[in-house]
Every structure is written in C-alpha cells, then in structure tokens.
Amino acid sequence: MPAKKSSSAKKSSHRAGSNPRWVKGVKTVSTFPPEHIFEKDAETIAKTMATKKVSPKGIGSAIRMVQYFINRGGKGLSAARKRELEKAKHLLQEKRDAEKKTARPPARKKPTKQDATKS
C-alpha cells in the first residue's frame, strides 16, 4: 500500500520551469490609466481610477488594476510607494462599499385589488 501524501504538502500553482515573472508579458487593451498615475498620492490615484473613462466597468475594475500594479511592482516597489498604493486601493474599496450601501432596493410591487381580497 503506497504511503499517503501529507495534506500539508505544498502544491505548485504553476508548472515547473514556467516563468515566475509572467506578469511582465500581460498586455491589455480594455483600459488605459493615465501615464504615471501610480506615482501620485493615494487620493489622486483613487479619484482617477474611479472614473468611468479609466474604469468603465466600475470601481471593482479600478481596485483590480491597482492590485495588479502592486503585484507587478513586486520587490522593486519601495515600502513608501507600496503603502501609498495600498491606501489608494483601500480608498477605492471604501467607495465601493459606500455605493453598495446607498444602492436603491428593488421596487416593490404595488398591491392590487385582488391582493387585498386574498388577505
């Protein structure tokens, strides 16, 4: 009987020999944030990324772009720059959560005479 593999054994998420810097090769045509936007302060980044021009599919798309930039920067990002980008991401998440809270609930159906007689 073969020995059981430990459930704590680390699984590789990508093939052996694959490029661990896959993110360098990713190209997108869906959105184009303004050049050098990620070099600015968190409030400016969040405000710009939240616009329909940059993130036509909504704030979730903006959050993913900021996170992607953080991931792509990797170890090359300074601690201060990473903190600023994380702050911008947090501001976008707060804005998204605030919009969810203020979203209108679905319209209720108006009662008809038939509904009144059923009670």
Secondary structure, DSSP 8 states (H G I E B T S, - for coil): ------TT----SS-TT--TTGGGG---SS----TTGGGS-HHHHHHHHTSTTT-TT-HHHHHHHHHHHHHHHGGGS-HHHHHHHHHHHHHHHHHHHHHHHHS---------HHHHHH-
